[in-house]
């Protein structure tokens, strides 16, 4: 099975579904990653950080088993200022090349405008008549939200959570101290919370947007 994970920034993929990616690749599914923005220039003056974030993404992805990467390098934290059509077209090109069975993307519930823009463009780029995508799913990204994330899928990650931690530690510039959402302890707390919610020890939460059944 071919799976495409779409992220707004390098690290969204690990924060949102790092353990699930590892679980999928352990089962020999192919997982490719598309990162829409360069994820650096809004936070750092040194443009070398663009390559640092990209290298971190590849190191994390190697641990998780990601096969290929597509870096679109739109400006960080400015995706809402880019013509919607421009992002849509780029995602459509990637989807046409990868031909995924399942697409995972950013949620629409948080306050990050880049996450919202990528979510909206994914819905356009995965329109049913454009390909044979069976499922479109959003993952949960820890951080400030405008409305609560409402999961209807839980992925058990008891055996894979340690890989999520190892992968995220490659994003040294993004790793924060507890109680920041991007801290190891916060990631563990969220995994435990979603686990309890679903009757598991640890889980990652998702929201199914579309599921096509033959």
N, C-alpha and C positions, 0 to 999 in steps of 0.2 A: 504494500500500500504506500502511496506517495502522500506526504504531508507537508504543507507549507505553513510556517509560522511567520506572521507579519508583526513586526515591532515598530514602534515609533522611534525608540532610541536603543542604542546598544545597552543592554542589561534588562530591558523589559521582558525579554524571552526567558531569562533565568528567574527573575523575580516572580513572573506570572506563572510559569509552567516548567521550570528547570527540571524538576523531578519527573514530571510526566514525559518530557522529551527523552530523558534517559530510559524511562520505562518503554517508550515506543521503539527506540533504537535497539534496546536489548531484545525486543521481539522481531528484529530485522526489518522493521519498517524504515523507509527512507524519509528523513526529515531535512528539509531545506529551510533556510532562514532569510527573510528579506527585512532589512532595517531601513526605514524611510528617511530619517534625519541623521545628520552626523553626530548629534548628541553632545556637542562640546562647546560651541562658540557662545552660547548664552551664559555659560558658567565660567569659561576660561578665556583669557585674552590671548594666550599662546595657541596659535592654530595647530601646533604640533600635537595638541591634545586630541585632535580629530583622529590622527593615526594611532595614538595611544589607546583611544576607546575602541577603535577597529581591531587592534591587536588583542586587546582584552577579550573582545567578543569572540575572536577566532580561538583563543586559548580556552575560553569557557566552553565553546562549542565542540572543541576536540574532546574534552572530557565527557560531554553529553552525547557525543556521537553524531553531531550534525554533519551532513554530507557536503552541502554547498552554501555559499553566502552571496547575497545580492545587497550591496550598499548603494542606496539611491542618493545619499548625501544632500538632501534638502536641508535648509538652514534650521538649526536647533531652536525650538520654542517659537517658531514663526510659521508653522504649517497652516495656521488659520489665515495667514496673509498670502499664501500661495493659491493661485487659481485652482479650485477643486478639480477641474478637468485635467490639469497637468498631473496631479498625483494619481488620479484615476487611470490615466493612460499608462503611466509607468507601472502601476500594479497589474494592469491588464496584460502588459508585455511579459511580466514575470510569470503570471499565472498561465499564459499561453505557452510559455517555454517549459515550465515545470509540470504542467498538467496534473495538479494535485487531486487526490480523492477527498481530502479534508483540508480545510483552511482554518487556522486559529488566528485570532486578531485581538487587538486591544479593546478594552471595555469602553462604554460610553458614559459610565456613571461618575467618573472622577472629574476633578477640577482641572486637570492638565489638558490644555487645548490641543496639544499635539496628539494625545491619545484619542481625543474625540474626533479629530480630523482623519486620523488613520482608520478609525472604526467606520466612519461614514464612507470613506473612499473604498474600503474593503467591501462594504455592502453593494456598492455600485459595480466594482470589478468582479464580483462573484455572482452577478445576476444569472439566474438559471439558464438562460438561453445562450450564454457565452461559453459554456463548457459542461463537463460532466462531474462537477463537484458535488459530492454526496452530503457533506456536512459543512456548515459554517458555525464556528464556536468562538466565543470570547473567553479570555482568561482574566483572572483577577490580579490587578497590580496594587500592592499595598501603598497607601498614601491618602491624602485628603480627598474626600468624595463629596459630591453634591447630593447624591442619593445612595442608599446602601446597595452593594452588589448582591444580586439575587440569584444564587446558583441553582441550577437544576441538574447538574452533573457533578459528581465527586469522583476524583481519581485517587485510589488508595496508593500512598507513597511511602509506606513504612520502610521499604528496602531501598528506596531511591533518594530519600531526603538528604542523606549525607553527600550524595553527588551534587545536589543543588547547592549545598554549602560550599563544597570544593570549587564549583564553577563560579559562584558569586565572588569568592575570594580573589579571583583573577581581576575583578573590577576594583582594584585597590583605590582608585580615585573616588569611587562612589560608595565605598563601605563606610558606614556611620556607626556611632555608638548608640546603644539602647538608651532611651526608648524610641529612637528614630525608626521609621518604617523600613529603612534600608539597613538595618542591623541584623546580625545573625540571630540574635535572641528574638527579635520581632518576627522574623521569618518562621522561626520555630514555634512561636506563640500562635501565629496565624494557622500554621499547619496543624497544630494541636486542636485549635478551635474548630477548624473545618473537619477535622477527624472526629471530634466529639459530636459535631452536628450530624455527621453521616454514619456514626457507629463504628468508626475506625480509629486506629491510633493516630494516624496522620493522613491528611488529604490535601489535595489542591482542588480549588473550586472553579467551575466553569458555567457558562450560560449558553445553552444551545439556541442558536438563531434559526437554523434550517436543517432539516434531516429528511433526505429523500430515500424512500424505501421502494424497491422494485416490487 
